Amino acid sequence: MNAIAPDELVIEPLAGPLLGTTSVPGDKSISHRSVLFSAMAEGTSQVSGVLDSGDVRSSIAAVQQLGAQVALEKQVDGSLAGGITGWGSAGPTQPTRALDCGNSGTTARLLMGVLAPWDIAVTLDGDDSLRRRPMRRIYAPLMKMGVTFTPAGSEGLPVTEKGSRHLKALSYDSPMASAQLKTALLLAGLGAEGETRVCEPAASRNHTELMLPQFGVQTTAGERTASVIGPCQLTASEVHVPGDPSSAAFIVCAAVLARDSAVQIEGVSLNPARIGFTRTLERMGADVSITRTGMSGKEPYGIIEARWTEDLRGCEIPADKIASLVDEIPVLALVAAHAHGITVFRQVSELKVKESNRLAAVIEGLGRLGVDAWNEGDDLYIEGQPSLQYPCDLVFDSHHDHRLAMTWALVGLTGPNPVTVTGFDSVKISYPGFLASMEGLVR
Ligand code: S3P
């Protein structure tokens, strides 16, 4: 790998197929929740396998500013482990400055729920990307519960949140399938009298519903509903975070695309709400399989196997499956570019408001490869080319978006020519060791 400017990296083709067994760092969503729930709990929780990345560091720094004692240490495998002593029933302390959520939408949105039951005024802020992301979706229902956000009418960050010790429970028909929104409301509901219930148009990831009972809070969950009964106090627990399927997806897709590859990724979360990408790859004809080997709390984990597949076919991904693969759409779009026929992702307007406008960026990036991709309404279409040859001298803009940086890096790693990716450093947000993991699998 050849650095040419601080902000860009030339990614060289891998020297051979990807072969063998590996693991991936801890799941980002579960890591955030392990840190936040431990900070809310009475007593000292023990957490392990926690992802050490920019986003999780944002959550750790925020709970420290709010009074939690965090004693996590780096382990030989790169994860974080140790104790977190929460503020418990005493509540968080008034921070002296704004909480910087960095690039992390999960930190900002989940904190809004964490802070809702406490009458302190906390300013939440973030980087330029996070400041552009929509927050009204969280403010509006929390305001119904009794939380105040200033400036009034604010759509994004920075914002100052003032919670209330007299929150009203809420039954909310969510306009979108969003685990961040659902979690914020359930966490706020822990401080309200009675049942707080969220009903979604499609199922979003359910890590909150699965982890809260470990902290002594009963949750009720149906296919598209989740509820808690407040008031309720979390008590310290033990959490081991399994590997992140969203990080594994890059290795899986690289193995499917790189001739003669065959990989196994062990210890990955196999939560069905997260591994929609494996089902999509299977429907495209890719040689991908999963084997469950254990449970971490209520979270299943196991092995994902993937092999190079010469003949891929396009498929349609219906709207109700999008939440189960929402973070994998950029890399799945790259695989779809190699498939016979058209792939359609239905109802993906949410991609416009992720860490970057991923819908526009995917269409633009695939265009650089000479692949037709377009959106009609809220659907993304990709017309694959089974014998796609990548052009030379490609430069991709990651828009400082970690998932785009890794997607376009796969073009260089699995193709015949180097590619330049600007803003590659953004991989530190979710998968700092991405390149080293890929290179470690080359035989
Ligand atoms: C997340 C939920 C998803 C996902 C994000 C992490 C979470 O966002 O895209 O990367 O940890 O709850 P939405 O809830 O906004 O869909």
Boltz pocket constraint, residues with backbone or C-beta under 6 A from the ligand:
constraints:
  - pocket:
      binder: B
      contacts: [[A, 28], [A, 29], [A, 30], [A, 32], [A, 106], [A, 177], [A, 178], [A, 179], [A, 180], [A, 181], [A, 183], [A, 204], [A, 205], [A, 326], [A, 327]]
      max_distance: 6.0
